[in-house]
Amino acid sequence: MAKKDDTQTDELRSQIDELTADLQRVHADFVNYRRRNDDERTQLMDVAKATAVTQLLPLIDNIERALGHMPADLANNQWAKGVAQLAKQCDTALKSLKVEPIEALGKPFDPKLHQAISYEEDGAGEEVVVEELQKGYHMGTNILRPSMVKVGRKEEAAPPEQVEHVLHEQKKGEPDDKEIPED
């Protein structure tokens, strides 16, 4: 009879261990499901924010364009000051959504960040943005709109030793003792 009780106890422990392992797997699956669901929700919110901001960018561009062409005689006008305040509020709202303008002017041309509209043939060297025609924006690593730019070539600076050589040559031609005229 004791053997039968031991066998029954072993079977029950085996079932308990099996059910415990199943419960742990179900719990791990649920934790993974919750994490995936949270990640998907975050991604969906980011896509919705990006879509809304992208639709508002032309409005922001027009406000900035209007401020850029404001006549000097309207600088103290209350209405013009209100439009300027509206532009500041737009910038604050974009920052709160983690939307930042893409730095373009003077930066090396990057086709991932910049859309080249025209190209200056002058010069030789690295391609850089010489003019920003329309501001681009990014939200984290997501490019909402690339900057529309004009690209040119940046003149490469002379190596430091060449600059020193030129300066040394210029000093050679100058007299060491400069005569000061007497009065």
Salt bridges, closest charged atoms under 4 A:
ASP22 OD1 - ARG25 NH2 2.19
ASP38 OD1 - ARG41 NH2 3.51
ASP46 OD1 - LYS49 NZ 3.95
ASP61 OD2 - ARG145 NH1 2.66
GLU64 OE2 - LYS135 NZ 3.46
GLU103 OE1 - LYS107 NZ 3.57
GLU120 OE2 - LYS150 NZ 3.64
GLU127 OE2 - ARG153 NH2 3.62
GLU169 OE2 - LYS172 NZ 3.71
